[in-house]
Amino acid sequence: MTTTAFTVTGMTCDHCERAVRSEVGEIAGVTDISVSAATGELSVTTAGEPVETAAVLAAVDEAGYTAQPA
């Protein structure tokens, strides 16, 4: 398993967390997602190779927020 951390800006509530989790969850190979609006932290776990950074950034953008590698 490989976990990659990101910092997400713009989240303020549970709805924000669900939106990010939903979009990132569509990325192939993702097995676990931890996201916190309070801290702005997003951790994405995959079974094998690390998740593609560009895919996560695009998914977070699709949810309406911005992210960068932590």
N, CA, C and O atoms as a Maestro MAE file, in Angstrom:
{
 s_m_m2io_version
 :::
 2.0.0
}

f_m_ct {
 s_m_title
 :::
 protein
 m_atom[280] {
  # First column is atom index #
  i_m_mmod_type
  r_m_x_coord
  r_m_y_coord
  r_m_z_coord
  i_m_residue_number
  s_m_chain_name
  s_m_pdb_residue_name
  s_m_pdb_atom_name
  i_m_atomic_number
  :::
  1 25 0.835 -1.188 0.000 1 A "MET " " N  " 7
  2 3 0.000 0.000 0.000 1 A "MET " " CA " 6
  3 2 0.878 1.250 0.000 1 A "MET " " C  " 6
  4 15 1.946 1.290 0.611 1 A "MET " " O  " 8
  5 25 0.399 2.245 -0.693 2 A "THR " " N  " 7
  6 3 1.098 3.523 -0.759 2 A "THR " " CA " 6
  7 2 0.109 4.631 -0.440 2 A "THR " " C  " 6
  8 15 -0.982 4.677 -1.008 2 A "THR " " O  " 8
  9 25 0.489 5.527 0.471 3 A "THR " " N  " 7
  10 3 -0.365 6.656 0.821 3 A "THR " " CA " 6
  11 2 0.319 7.946 0.395 3 A "THR " " C  " 6
  12 15 1.501 8.157 0.665 3 A "THR " " O  " 8
  13 25 -0.437 8.800 -0.269 4 A "THR " " N  " 7
  14 3 0.062 10.084 -0.746 4 A "THR " " CA " 6
  15 2 -0.772 11.183 -0.106 4 A "THR " " C  " 6
  16 15 -1.999 11.095 -0.070 4 A "THR " " O  " 8
  17 25 -0.104 12.223 0.403 5 A "ALA " " N  " 7
  18 3 -0.793 13.308 1.110 5 A "ALA " " CA " 6
  19 2 -0.900 14.555 0.238 5 A "ALA " " C  " 6
  20 15 -0.009 14.871 -0.551 5 A "ALA " " O  " 8
  21 25 -2.016 15.248 0.410 6 A "PHE " " N  " 7
  22 3 -2.286 16.494 -0.302 6 A "PHE " " CA " 6
  23 2 -2.868 17.504 0.671 6 A "PHE " " C  " 6
  24 15 -3.423 17.139 1.708 6 A "PHE " " O  " 8
  25 25 -2.735 18.772 0.327 7 A "THR " " N  " 7
  26 3 -3.376 19.851 1.075 7 A "THR " " CA " 6
  27 2 -4.465 20.430 0.185 7 A "THR " " C  " 6
  28 15 -4.214 20.803 -0.961 7 A "THR " " O  " 8
  29 25 -5.671 20.500 0.724 8 A "VAL " " N  " 7
  30 3 -6.825 20.995 -0.033 8 A "VAL " " CA " 6
  31 2 -7.280 22.313 0.582 8 A "VAL " " C  " 6
  32 15 -7.411 22.428 1.801 8 A "VAL " " O  " 8
  33 25 -7.517 23.300 -0.269 9 A "THR " " N  " 7
  34 3 -8.011 24.587 0.220 9 A "THR " " CA " 6
  35 2 -9.441 24.799 -0.253 9 A "THR " " C  " 6
  36 15 -9.827 24.352 -1.334 9 A "THR " " O  " 8
  37 25 -10.217 25.485 0.569 10 A "GLY " " N  " 7
  38 3 -11.580 25.838 0.217 10 A "GLY " " CA " 6
  39 2 -12.651 25.000 0.899 10 A "GLY " " C  " 6
  40 15 -13.831 25.346 0.842 10 A "GLY " " O  " 8
  41 25 -12.261 23.901 1.544 11 A "MET " " N  " 7
  42 3 -13.259 23.063 2.216 11 A "MET " " CA " 6
  43 2 -13.635 23.687 3.563 11 A "MET " " C  " 6
  44 15 -12.784 24.200 4.290 11 A "MET " " O  " 8
  45 25 -14.946 23.626 3.876 12 A "THR " " N  " 7
  46 3 -15.396 24.203 5.138 12 A "THR " " CA " 6
  47 2 -16.324 23.294 5.939 12 A "THR " " C  " 6
  48 15 -16.625 23.592 7.095 12 A "THR " " O  " 8
  49 25 -16.790 22.174 5.339 13 A "CYS " " N  " 7
  50 3 -17.808 21.377 6.018 13 A "CYS " " CA " 6
  51 2 -17.786 19.914 5.575 13 A "CYS " " C  " 6
  52 15 -16.971 19.508 4.746 13 A "CYS " " O  " 8
  53 25 -18.706 19.135 6.150 14 A "ASP " " N  " 7
  54 3 -18.826 17.724 5.798 14 A "ASP " " CA " 6
  55 2 -19.188 17.535 4.328 14 A "ASP " " C  " 6
  56 15 -18.713 16.602 3.680 14 A "ASP " " O  " 8
  57 25 -20.020 18.413 3.814 15 A "HIS " " N  " 7
  58 3 -20.399 18.319 2.399 15 A "HIS " " CA " 6
  59 2 -19.160 18.440 1.517 15 A "HIS " " C  " 6
  60 15 -19.027 17.719 0.528 15 A "HIS " " O  " 8
  61 25 -18.261 19.343 1.868 16 A "CYS " " N  " 7
  62 3 -17.017 19.522 1.119 16 A "CYS " " CA " 6
  63 2 -16.209 18.228 1.131 16 A "CYS " " C  " 6
  64 15 -15.698 17.796 0.098 16 A "CYS " " O  " 8
  65 25 -16.099 17.622 2.298 17 A "GLU " " N  " 7
  66 3 -15.356 16.366 2.430 17 A "GLU " " CA " 6
  67 2 -15.971 15.288 1.552 17 A "GLU " " C  " 6
  68 15 -15.250 14.564 0.865 17 A "GLU " " O  " 8
  69 25 -17.291 15.172 1.565 18 A "ARG " " N  " 7
  70 3 -17.969 14.152 0.759 18 A "ARG " " CA " 6
  71 2 -17.743 14.382 -0.729 18 A "ARG " " C  " 6
  72 15 -17.552 13.428 -1.484 18 A "ARG " " O  " 8
  73 25 -17.764 15.641 -1.154 19 A "ALA " " N  " 7
  74 3 -17.551 15.955 -2.567 19 A "ALA " " CA " 6
  75 2 -16.149 15.536 -3.012 19 A "ALA " " C  " 6
  76 15 -15.980 14.928 -4.069 19 A "ALA " " O  " 8
  77 25 -15.158 15.863 -2.204 20 A "VAL " " N  " 7
  78 3 -13.776 15.488 -2.528 20 A "VAL " " CA " 6
  79 2 -13.637 13.973 -2.513 20 A "VAL " " C  " 6
  80 15 -13.055 13.395 -3.431 20 A "VAL " " O  " 8
  81 25 -14.164 13.325 -1.481 21 A "ARG " " N  " 7
  82 3 -14.076 11.864 -1.368 21 A "ARG " " CA " 6
  83 2 -14.720 11.189 -2.577 21 A "ARG " " C  " 6
  84 15 -14.183 10.216 -3.107 21 A "ARG " " O  " 8
  85 25 -15.857 11.697 -3.006 22 A "SER " " N  " 7
  86 3 -16.569 11.114 -4.142 22 A "SER " " CA " 6
  87 2 -15.749 11.207 -5.425 22 A "SER " " C  " 6
  88 15 -15.621 10.221 -6.150 22 A "SER " " O  " 8
  89 25 -15.199 12.369 -5.709 23 A "GLU " " N  " 7
  90 3 -14.424 12.561 -6.942 23 A "GLU " " CA " 6
  91 2 -13.117 11.769 -6.917 23 A "GLU " " C  " 6
  92 15 -12.773 11.109 -7.898 23 A "GLU " " O  " 8
  93 25 -12.397 11.830 -5.810 24 A "VAL " " N  " 7
  94 3 -11.122 11.110 -5.710 24 A "VAL " " CA " 6
  95 2 -11.372 9.604 -5.732 24 A "VAL " " C  " 6
  96 15 -10.542 8.850 -6.240 24 A "VAL " " O  " 8
  97 25 -12.484 9.167 -5.199 25 A "GLY " " N  " 7
  98 3 -12.823 7.751 -5.176 25 A "GLY " " CA " 6
  99 2 -13.028 7.148 -6.556 25 A "GLY " " C  " 6
  100 15 -13.016 5.926 -6.699 25 A "GLY " " O  " 8
  101 25 -13.213 7.971 -7.561 26 A "GLU " " N  " 7
  102 3 -13.381 7.484 -8.923 26 A "GLU " " CA " 6
  103 2 -12.057 7.175 -9.610 26 A "GLU " " C  " 6
  104 15 -12.050 6.608 -10.703 26 A "GLU " " O  " 8
  105 25 -10.939 7.537 -8.991 27 A "ILE " " N  " 7
  106 3 -9.623 7.274 -9.582 27 A "ILE " " CA " 6
  107 2 -9.310 5.787 -9.438 27 A "ILE " " C  " 6
  108 15 -9.426 5.215 -8.354 27 A "ILE " " O  " 8
  109 25 -8.918 5.181 -10.534 28 A "ALA " " N  " 7
  110 3 -8.597 3.749 -10.540 28 A "ALA " " CA " 6
  111 2 -7.457 3.446 -9.565 28 A "ALA " " C  " 6
  112 15 -6.453 4.156 -9.520 28 A "ALA " " O  " 8
  113 25 -7.636 2.379 -8.792 29 A "GLY " " N  " 7
  114 3 -6.592 1.925 -7.885 29 A "GLY " " CA " 6
  115 2 -6.668 2.483 -6.478 29 A "GLY " " C  " 6
  116 15 -5.960 2.011 -5.588 29 A "GLY " " O  " 8
  117 25 -7.520 3.484 -6.259 30 A "VAL " " N  " 7
  118 3 -7.637 4.082 -4.924 30 A "VAL " " CA " 6
  119 2 -8.400 3.114 -4.013 30 A "VAL " " C  " 6
  120 15 -9.494 2.656 -4.342 30 A "VAL " " O  " 8
  121 25 -7.788 2.814 -2.848 31 A "THR " " N  " 7
  122 3 -8.411 1.877 -1.910 31 A "THR " " CA " 6
  123 2 -8.916 2.546 -0.641 31 A "THR " " C  " 6
  124 15 -9.781 1.999 0.042 31 A "THR " " O  " 8
  125 25 -8.385 3.728 -0.313 32 A "ASP " " N  " 7
  126 3 -8.834 4.431 0.889 32 A "ASP " " CA " 6
  127 2 -8.592 5.920 0.728 32 A "ASP " " C  " 6
  128 15 -7.615 6.343 0.109 32 A "ASP " " O  " 8
  129 25 -9.506 6.717 1.298 33 A "ILE " " N  " 7
  130 3 -9.414 8.179 1.232 33 A "ILE " " CA " 6
  131 2 -9.714 8.726 2.611 33 A "ILE " " C  " 6
  132 15 -10.709 8.356 3.234 33 A "ILE " " O  " 8
  133 25 -8.858 9.603 3.081 34 A "SER " " N  " 7
  134 3 -9.096 10.306 4.333 34 A "SER " " CA " 6
  135 2 -9.034 11.797 4.021 34 A "SER " " C  " 6
  136 15 -8.043 12.281 3.475 34 A "SER " " O  " 8
  137 25 -10.101 12.526 4.369 35 A "VAL " " N  " 7
  138 3 -10.145 13.952 4.064 35 A "VAL " " CA " 6
  139 2 -10.737 14.701 5.254 35 A "VAL " " C  " 6
  140 15 -11.692 14.235 5.875 35 A "VAL " " O  " 8
  141 25 -10.168 15.860 5.568 36 A "SER " " N  " 7
  142 3 -10.627 16.661 6.693 36 A "SER " " CA " 6
  143 2 -10.746 18.125 6.284 36 A "SER " " C  " 6
  144 15 -9.767 18.757 5.887 36 A "SER " " O  " 8
  145 25 -11.964 18.652 6.389 37 A "ALA " " N  " 7
  146 3 -12.175 20.077 6.107 37 A "ALA " " CA " 6
  147 2 -11.503 20.931 7.174 37 A "ALA " " C  " 6
  148 15 -11.038 22.034 6.885 37 A "ALA " " O  " 8
  149 25 -11.452 20.431 8.398 38 A "ALA " " N  " 7
  150 3 -10.877 21.199 9.504 38 A "ALA " " CA " 6
  151 2 -9.382 21.449 9.318 38 A "ALA " " C  " 6
  152 15 -8.880 22.523 9.647 38 A "ALA " " O  " 8
  153 25 -8.680 20.453 8.791 39 A "THR " " N  " 7
  154 3 -7.223 20.585 8.635 39 A "THR " " CA " 6
  155 2 -6.795 20.812 7.194 39 A "THR " " C  " 6
  156 15 -5.663 21.226 6.943 39 A "THR " " O  " 8
  157 25 -7.693 20.545 6.239 40 A "GLY " " N  " 7
  158 3 -7.345 20.664 4.828 40 A "GLY " " CA " 6
  159 2 -6.491 19.517 4.329 40 A "GLY " " C  " 6
  160 15 -5.878 19.618 3.266 40 A "GLY " " O  " 8
  161 25 -6.441 18.427 5.081 41 A "GLU " " N  " 7
  162 3 -5.598 17.300 4.706 41 A "GLU " " CA " 6
  163 2 -6.393 16.255 3.930 41 A "GLU " " C  " 6
  164 15 -7.544 15.951 4.245 41 A "GLU " " O  " 8
  165 25 -5.740 15.720 2.908 42 A "LEU " " N  " 7
  166 3 -6.294 14.642 2.096 42 A "LEU " " CA " 6
  167 2 -5.214 13.581 1.954 42 A "LEU " " C  " 6
  168 15 -4.101 13.877 1.518 42 A "LEU " " O  " 8
  169 25 -5.538 12.356 2.318 43 A "SER " " N  " 7
  170 3 -4.618 11.229 2.144 43 A "SER " " CA " 6
  171 2 -5.295 10.223 1.231 43 A "SER " " C  " 6
  172 15 -6.449 9.848 1.436 43 A "SER " " O  " 8
  173 25 -4.554 9.796 0.218 44 A "VAL " " N  " 7
  174 3 -5.085 8.855 -0.759 44 A "VAL " " CA " 6
  175 2 -4.207 7.604 -0.735 44 A "VAL " " C  " 6
  176 15 -2.997 7.685 -0.943 44 A "VAL " " O  " 8
  177 25 -4.821 6.452 -0.482 45 A "THR " " N  " 7
  178 3 -4.093 5.195 -0.408 45 A "THR " " CA " 6
  179 2 -4.432 4.333 -1.613 45 A "THR " " C  " 6
  180 15 -5.591 4.227 -2.015 45 A "THR " " O  " 8
  181 25 -3.400 3.718 -2.183 46 A "THR " " N  " 7
  182 3 -3.565 2.790 -3.291 46 A "THR " " CA " 6
  183 2 -2.946 1.452 -2.911 46 A "THR " " C  " 6
  184 15 -2.107 1.377 -2.014 46 A "THR " " O  " 8
  185 25 -3.366 0.407 -3.597 47 A "ALA " " N  " 7
  186 3 -2.867 -0.931 -3.294 47 A "ALA " " CA " 6
  187 2 -1.436 -1.126 -3.777 47 A "ALA " " C  " 6
  188 15 -0.684 -1.893 -3.177 47 A "ALA " " O  " 8
  189 25 -1.054 -0.455 -4.836 48 A "GLY " " N  " 7
  190 3 0.269 -0.656 -5.417 48 A "GLY " " CA " 6
  191 2 1.032 0.639 -5.581 48 A "GLY " " C  " 6
  192 15 1.472 1.255 -4.610 48 A "GLY " " O  " 8
  193 25 1.179 1.038 -6.832 49 A "GLU " " N  " 7
  194 3 1.918 2.257 -7.161 49 A "GLU " " CA " 6
  195 2 1.223 3.487 -6.568 49 A "GLU " " C  " 6
  196 15 0.011 3.477 -6.353 49 A "GLU " " O  " 8
  197 25 1.996 4.542 -6.307 50 A "PRO " " N  " 7
  198 3 1.378 5.779 -5.805 50 A "PRO " " CA " 6
  199 2 0.347 6.321 -6.804 50 A "PRO " " C  " 6
  200 15 0.468 6.124 -8.013 50 A "PRO " " O  " 8
  201 25 -0.641 6.991 -6.282 51 A "VAL " " N  " 7
  202 3 -1.667 7.591 -7.123 51 A "VAL " " CA " 6
  203 2 -1.029 8.696 -7.966 51 A "VAL " " C  " 6
  204 15 -0.084 9.356 -7.535 51 A "VAL " " O  " 8
  205 25 -1.556 8.880 -9.162 52 A "GLU " " N  " 7
  206 3 -1.073 9.945 -10.042 52 A "GLU " " CA " 6
  207 2 -1.479 11.297 -9.452 52 A "GLU " " C  " 6
  208 15 -2.663 11.559 -9.240 52 A "GLU " " O  " 8
  209 25 -0.506 12.135 -9.193 53 A "THR " " N  " 7
  210 3 -0.770 13.448 -8.604 53 A "THR " " CA " 6
  211 2 -1.743 14.249 -9.467 53 A "THR " " C  " 6
  212 15 -2.675 14.865 -8.950 53 A "THR " " O  " 8
  213 25 -1.526 14.241 -10.770 54 A "ALA " " N  " 7
  214 3 -2.385 15.009 -11.674 54 A "ALA " " CA " 6
  215 2 -3.831 14.547 -11.592 54 A "ALA " " C  " 6
  216 15 -4.747 15.365 -11.690 54 A "ALA " " O  " 8
  217 25 -4.050 13.253 -11.414 55 A "ALA " " N  " 7
  218 3 -5.417 12.726 -11.325 55 A "ALA " " CA " 6
  219 2 -6.106 13.222 -10.062 55 A "ALA " " C  " 6
  220 15 -7.286 13.571 -10.088 55 A "ALA " " O  " 8
  221 25 -5.368 13.254 -8.956 56 A "VAL " " N  " 7
  222 3 -5.950 13.744 -7.698 56 A "VAL " " CA " 6
  223 2 -6.244 15.236 -7.796 56 A "VAL " " C  " 6
  224 15 -7.313 15.685 -7.385 56 A "VAL " " O  " 8
  225 25 -5.312 15.998 -8.332 57 A "LEU " " N  " 7
  226 3 -5.525 17.440 -8.460 57 A "LEU " " CA " 6
  227 2 -6.742 17.730 -9.343 57 A "LEU " " C  " 6
  228 15 -7.521 18.637 -9.049 57 A "LEU " " O  " 8
  229 25 -6.904 16.963 -10.424 58 A "ALA " " N  " 7
  230 3 -8.050 17.148 -11.314 58 A "ALA " " CA " 6
  231 2 -9.350 16.764 -10.612 58 A "ALA " " C  " 6
  232 15 -10.362 17.443 -10.781 58 A "ALA " " O  " 8
  233 25 -9.338 15.693 -9.835 59 A "ALA " " N  " 7
  234 3 -10.537 15.255 -9.120 59 A "ALA " " CA " 6
  235 2 -10.952 16.287 -8.081 59 A "ALA " " C  " 6
  236 15 -12.137 16.594 -7.951 59 A "ALA " " O  " 8
  237 25 -9.992 16.819 -7.346 60 A "VAL " " N  " 7
  238 3 -10.302 17.839 -6.341 60 A "VAL " " CA " 6
  239 2 -10.840 19.095 -7.022 60 A "VAL " " C  " 6
  240 15 -11.775 19.723 -6.526 60 A "VAL " " O  " 8
  241 25 -10.254 19.454 -8.150 61 A "ASP " " N  " 7
  242 3 -10.739 20.601 -8.915 61 A "ASP " " CA " 6
  243 2 -12.176 20.370 -9.377 61 A "ASP " " C  " 6
  244 15 -13.001 21.282 -9.335 61 A "ASP " " O  " 8
  245 25 -12.467 19.156 -9.812 62 A "GLU " " N  " 7
  246 3 -13.826 18.807 -10.258 62 A "GLU " " CA " 6
  247 2 -14.821 18.949 -9.116 62 A "GLU " " C  " 6
  248 15 -15.984 19.288 -9.332 62 A "GLU " " O  " 8
  249 25 -14.350 18.684 -7.885 63 A "ALA " " N  " 7
  250 3 -15.216 18.821 -6.703 63 A "ALA " " CA " 6
  251 2 -15.407 20.286 -6.315 63 A "ALA " " C  " 6
  252 15 -16.272 20.605 -5.499 63 A "ALA " " O  " 8
  253 25 -14.597 21.182 -6.902 64 A "GLY " " N  " 7
  254 3 -14.753 22.611 -6.644 64 A "GLY " " CA " 6
  255 2 -13.727 23.205 -5.699 64 A "GLY " " C  " 6
  256 15 -13.929 24.298 -5.169 64 A "GLY " " O  " 8
  257 25 -12.617 22.491 -5.481 65 A "TYR " " N  " 7
  258 3 -11.588 22.946 -4.544 65 A "TYR " " CA " 6
  259 2 -10.228 22.887 -5.224 65 A "TYR " " C  " 6
  260 15 -10.118 22.426 -6.360 65 A "TYR " " O  " 8
  261 25 -9.201 23.349 -4.539 66 A "THR " " N  " 7
  262 3 -7.852 23.260 -5.077 66 A "THR " " CA " 6
  263 2 -6.987 22.443 -4.135 66 A "THR " " C  " 6
  264 15 -7.202 22.424 -2.923 66 A "THR " " O  " 8
  265 25 -6.003 21.767 -4.717 67 A "ALA " " N  " 7
  266 3 -5.128 20.913 -3.929 67 A "ALA " " CA " 6
  267 2 -3.697 21.047 -4.419 67 A "ALA " " C  " 6
  268 15 -3.433 21.494 -5.535 67 A "ALA " " O  " 8
  269 25 -2.793 20.649 -3.556 68 A "GLN " " N  " 7
  270 3 -1.377 20.571 -3.915 68 A "GLN " " CA " 6
  271 2 -0.765 19.447 -3.102 68 A "GLN " " C  " 6
  272 15 -1.258 19.132 -2.019 68 A "GLN " " O  " 8
  273 25 0.297 18.837 -3.602 69 A "PRO " " N  " 7
  274 3 0.962 17.798 -2.808 69 A "PRO " " CA " 6
  275 2 1.423 18.371 -1.469 69 A "PRO " " C  " 6
  276 15 1.891 19.508 -1.402 69 A "PRO " " O  " 8
  277 25 1.289 17.592 -0.424 70 A "ALA " " N  " 7
  278 3 1.682 18.052 0.919 70 A "ALA " " CA " 6
  279 2 3.183 17.904 1.110 70 A "ALA " " C  " 6
  280 15 3.706 18.237 2.173 70 A "ALA " " O  " 8
  :::
 }
 m_bond[279] {
  # First column is bond index #
  i_m_from
  i_m_to
  i_m_order
  :::
  1 1 2 1
  2 2 3 1
  3 3 4 2
  4 3 5 1
  5 5 6 1
  6 6 7 1
  7 7 8 2
  8 7 9 1
  9 9 10 1
  10 10 11 1
  11 11 12 2
  12 11 13 1
  13 13 14 1
  14 14 15 1
  15 15 16 2
  16 15 17 1
  17 17 18 1
  18 18 19 1
  19 19 20 2
  20 19 21 1
  21 21 22 1
  22 22 23 1
  23 23 24 2
  24 23 25 1
  25 25 26 1
  26 26 27 1
  27 27 28 2
  28 27 29 1
  29 29 30 1
  30 30 31 1
  31 31 32 2
  32 31 33 1
  33 33 34 1
  34 34 35 1
  35 35 36 2
  36 35 37 1
  37 37 38 1
  38 38 39 1
  39 39 40 2
  40 39 41 1
  41 41 42 1
  42 42 43 1
  43 43 44 2
  44 43 45 1
  45 45 46 1
  46 46 47 1
  47 47 48 2
  48 47 49 1
  49 49 50 1
  50 50 51 1
  51 51 52 2
  52 51 53 1
  53 53 54 1
  54 54 55 1
  55 55 56 2
  56 55 57 1
  57 57 58 1
  58 58 59 1
  59 59 60 2
  60 59 61 1
  61 61 62 1
  62 62 63 1
  63 63 64 2
  64 63 65 1
  65 65 66 1
  66 66 67 1
  67 67 68 2
  68 67 69 1
  69 69 70 1
  70 70 71 1
  71 71 72 2
  72 71 73 1
  73 73 74 1
  74 74 75 1
  75 75 76 2
  76 75 77 1
  77 77 78 1
  78 78 79 1
  79 79 80 2
  80 79 81 1
  81 81 82 1
  82 82 83 1
  83 83 84 2
  84 83 85 1
  85 85 86 1
  86 86 87 1
  87 87 88 2
  88 87 89 1
  89 89 90 1
  90 90 91 1
  91 91 92 2
  92 91 93 1
  93 93 94 1
  94 94 95 1
  95 95 96 2
  96 95 97 1
  97 97 98 1
  98 98 99 1
  99 99 100 2
  100 99 101 1
  101 101 102 1
  102 102 103 1
  103 103 104 2
  104 103 105 1
  105 105 106 1
  106 106 107 1
  107 107 108 2
  108 107 109 1
  109 109 110 1
  110 110 111 1
  111 111 112 2
  112 111 113 1
  113 113 114 1
  114 114 115 1
  115 115 116 2
  116 115 117 1
  117 117 118 1
  118 118 119 1
  119 119 120 2
  120 119 121 1
  121 121 122 1
  122 122 123 1
  123 123 124 2
  124 123 125 1
  125 125 126 1
  126 126 127 1
  127 127 128 2
  128 127 129 1
  129 129 130 1
  130 130 131 1
  131 131 132 2
  132 131 133 1
  133 133 134 1
  134 134 135 1
  135 135 136 2
  136 135 137 1
  137 137 138 1
  138 138 139 1
  139 139 140 2
  140 139 141 1
  141 141 142 1
  142 142 143 1
  143 143 144 2
  144 143 145 1
  145 145 146 1
  146 146 147 1
  147 147 148 2
  148 147 149 1
  149 149 150 1
  150 150 151 1
  151 151 152 2
  152 151 153 1
  153 153 154 1
  154 154 155 1
  155 155 156 2
  156 155 157 1
  157 157 158 1
  158 158 159 1
  159 159 160 2
  160 159 161 1
  161 161 162 1
  162 162 163 1
  163 163 164 2
  164 163 165 1
  165 165 166 1
  166 166 167 1
  167 167 168 2
  168 167 169 1
  169 169 170 1
  170 170 171 1
  171 171 172 2
  172 171 173 1
  173 173 174 1
  174 174 175 1
  175 175 176 2
  176 175 177 1
  177 177 178 1
  178 178 179 1
  179 179 180 2
  180 179 181 1
  181 181 182 1
  182 182 183 1
  183 183 184 2
  184 183 185 1
  185 185 186 1
  186 186 187 1
  187 187 188 2
  188 187 189 1
  189 189 190 1
  190 190 191 1
  191 191 192 2
  192 191 193 1
  193 193 194 1
  194 194 195 1
  195 195 196 2
  196 195 197 1
  197 197 198 1
  198 198 199 1
  199 199 200 2
  200 199 201 1
  201 201 202 1
  202 202 203 1
  203 203 204 2
  204 203 205 1
  205 205 206 1
  206 206 207 1
  207 207 208 2
  208 207 209 1
  209 209 210 1
  210 210 211 1
  211 211 212 2
  212 211 213 1
  213 213 214 1
  214 214 215 1
  215 215 216 2
  216 215 217 1
  217 217 218 1
  218 218 219 1
  219 219 220 2
  220 219 221 1
  221 221 222 1
  222 222 223 1
  223 223 224 2
  224 223 225 1
  225 225 226 1
  226 226 227 1
  227 227 228 2
  228 227 229 1
  229 229 230 1
  230 230 231 1
  231 231 232 2
  232 231 233 1
  233 233 234 1
  234 234 235 1
  235 235 236 2
  236 235 237 1
  237 237 238 1
  238 238 239 1
  239 239 240 2
  240 239 241 1
  241 241 242 1
  242 242 243 1
  243 243 244 2
  244 243 245 1
  245 245 246 1
  246 246 247 1
  247 247 248 2
  248 247 249 1
  249 249 250 1
  250 250 251 1
  251 251 252 2
  252 251 253 1
  253 253 254 1
  254 254 255 1
  255 255 256 2
  256 255 257 1
  257 257 258 1
  258 258 259 1
  259 259 260 2
  260 259 261 1
  261 261 262 1
  262 262 263 1
  263 263 264 2
  264 263 265 1
  265 265 266 1
  266 266 267 1
  267 267 268 2
  268 267 269 1
  269 269 270 1
  270 270 271 1
  271 271 272 2
  272 271 273 1
  273 273 274 1
  274 274 275 1
  275 275 276 2
  276 275 277 1
  277 277 278 1
  278 278 279 1
  279 279 280 2
  :::
 }
}
